[in-house]
């Protein structure tokens, strides 16, 4: 036989607290900047913790008018590196909160 039913008011209060923490973590991620690079630092990209691209920096040594394709590849690689760093940051910030939802007895969370 199962124990007493969960206290709904307590569960609601806990869910509201977790929602507030989630919102605070998301706001912090939006303000945090991470950088990625490619080509040994010839190209770097800065994104927010939520993945919005803020800037791309290109070292003049990477600019070869006869090989624009390589520069384009470096820009894409730098943005992907920055996005990957942002995703890691998101997992660090949001992971503990997402794991806590299962503790509320909410299936699939």
N, C-alpha and C positions, 0 to 999 in steps of 0.2 A: 504494500500500500504506500502511496506517495505521501510526502510530508505536507505541511499546511500550504495552501495556495500562496503564491507570491503576493506581497503587499503592492498593489497597483500604484498607490500614491508614491511609495518609495521608488518604484521602478520609473515612474514618470519624472520624479525629481532627478533621478540619476541620469535619465535620458536627456533631460533639459541641460544638465550640467555638461554632459558629453557633447551636446550640440554646440554649446557655447565654446567649449574648448576646441572643437573642430573649426568653428568660425574664426577663432583667434589664430589657430595654426594656419589656416588658409590665408588670412590677412598678412601674417608674418611671411609666408612663402611668397606672396605677391610683392613684398617689399625687398626680399632678399635677392641679391644678384650672384650668379655663378658664371664662370668663364670656361670655355672649352677652346682648344687650339688644334692646329694641324700644321703639317710641314715643318715640324720643329719650332713652332712658334711664329712662322711667317704669317699665318692668318689666325686671328682669335675672334671669338664671338662671345658676347655677354648676353645672358638671358635672365629673366626673373625665375624664382623658384617655381613658378607656375608654367614656365616655358615660353613666355613672351620674349621675342628677340628684341633686345635694346640697341645693340651696336655690333658692328663688324669692323675689325681693324686689319689692315693689310700692309705688311712691310713692303716698301718700294722694291726690295730685292725679288719679291714674288711676282712682280709685274713684268711679263715678257709679251710684247705685242704679237709675237709670232706663235705664242702658246697660251692663248686665253683659256683653252679648255682645262689645262692643269690648274690654273688659278680658280676657275669655277669649281673644280673638284675639291680644292683646298677649302673654299668657302663653305661648301656643303658639309665637308668632314668636320670643320670647326663648329658649325651649328649643331651637327649631330652630337658631337662630343659635349657641347654645352647642354644640350637637351638631356643627354644621358646623366650628366651631373645634376641637373635639376630634378630628374626623376628619382635619383638616389636621395636627394634632399627631401623630396616629397615623402618617400617611403620612411625616412627617419622621423619626419615630423608627424605624419599621419598614421603610421603603422600602429603605434601603441593605442591610439584612439579607435581605430577600426577594430582592433582585437578586443577592445573593451565592450563593443556592442554585443558580442556573443555572450558576455557575462550578464547581460540583461535578460537572457532567455529569449532573444529575438532570433528566430531561425534565419539562416542564410546571411548573417552579418558577421 
